[in-house]
Amino acid sequence: MATRSLVAGVDSSTQACKVVIRDARTGTLVREGRAPHPAGTEIEPAAWRSAFDVAATRAGGLADVAAIAVAAQQHGAVCLDGDGAVVRPAILWNDLRSARAAEELVGELGGGETGRRAWANAVGVVPVASFTITKLRWIAEHEPEAAARTAAVCLPHDWLTWQLASGQASGGTHLAELATDRGDASGTGYWSAAAGDYRLDLLDRAFGHRPLVPKVLEPAGHAGRTLDGALLAAGTGDNAAAALGVAAGTGDVVVSIGTSGTVSAVAELPVVDPSGTVAGFADATGHHLPLVCTINAARVLECIAAILGVDQEGLSTLALSAPAGAGGLVLVPYLEGERTPNRPDATGALHGLDLSNTTPAHVARAAVEGMLCGLADGLDALRALGVPVRRIILVGGASRSEAVRVIAPSVLGQPVVVPPPGEYVADGAARQAAWALEPTAGPPEWPSPGTETFDAAPRPEVRSAYAAARDHTLDRHVLAPRSST
């Protein structure tokens, strides 16, 4: 084991499992593998383990790896019985069935501004359908037998790390070995990043009893070893891992455009936002990661590309051929409801159609600008809480689009730094694994060649037109929510 110099980073995301193998000292990518996850908003956790096994095999195996860290999609609710068996399929972050449960939980602490402030002060977040605590309330109300059988609750990264630990196979006596980290725990709704502790009274309120919860490890902590003897690092949630993967420091804002869109900033101090727009998460290094999340991100571009009959490169070419502002055409991209603003029943809308802008190019431009405007609203929310914005780092699958890279500075209002395409969440996990091998040294400083900077004059008129269309759309949905049929 002493001769091993490789580490593995795992990204168990909504869509797939990615495994990267890197040199622990230099960060050099040695090999990698990938395997898909089933579609849907709930999933049998066994599918995560199966995908991991396939991805690890495709990455050449892990027998020569000294340490492994697992990063995964946040918020998913994994319920285990006393023997460690999964009680029901895990409900994922993007499942909005618990929207009413979120409203109930806010109401139970006073409702309105009072309730939102109480939650924000307690745990740094205000319940919305994405968070684990609302999913647990939904299970308690709709599946009471499943709730009663639940002896432990954990998150996707916690469960997969536990599966990789050699001791878990012995069953229920090892539920106490479940572990998590600050970054992922801060997205549950029952752990406070500011206080550094669980609020089990809130978990009890939501679920009706207090199941076992994972112990929260330090950023360079250990969660056990695999059967092959590899050290298991603490792991973390995907957003914290992405920040670690691009080596974001204080004042850096990471705008990630993947299945969801996130705007997160590494900050020294916690934030409290009673509106619930900004979640007071923790990062994977001991700092804080105030974060704004939109449900509608890269899939907006995929949807519009399909409508226009082009691929992503074709969509980018069309968008760049249209003028800024798309000739007055504005897309409000709430195609799957929305989390920010918290309107799970919302639908998308096209505004400003006329004979001059009903072209594929204008529609493509409106799609890119609309998606970016939603993220720019998140950036504004961070600034409003006093979070410093020194530079913007643009990552995620959609950052590979030339149109996104070129248009982003004009919408976000300042230059953007774009690292070379990569698996930033898995890379962040690999960096954490290397840190776990030498916990007193801090995260390793790995070089990141190939970073580009994009700049363009701000276009406030694009933001203004979007804001008017957004507000009109939201007003409409107050009167006419999305049909449930």
Secondary structure, DSSP 8 states (H G I E B T S, - for coil): -TT--EEEEEEE-SSEEEEEEEETTT--EEEEEEEE---SSEE-THHHHHHHHHHHHHTT-STTEEEEEEEE-SS-BEEE-TTS-B-S-EE-TT--TTHHHHHHHHHHTTSHHHHHHHHHHHHS----TTSHHHHHHHHHHH-HHHHHH--EEE-HHHHHHHHHSGGGGG-GGGGGG-EEEHHHHTTSSSEETTTTEE-HHHHHHHHSS--B--EEE-TT-EEEE-TT--EEE--EEHHHHHHHHTT--TTEEEEEESSSEEEEE-BSS----TTSSSEEEE-SSSSEEEEEEES-SHHHHHHHHHHHT--HHHHHHHHHHS-TTGGG-EEE--TT-BTTTTBTT---EEE---TTT-SHHHHHHHHHHHHHHHHHHHHHHHHHTT----EEEEESGGGG-HHHHHHHHHHHSS-EEE--S--HHHHHHHHHHHHHHSTTS-S-----TT-EEE-----HHHHHHHHHHHHHHHHHHHHS-----
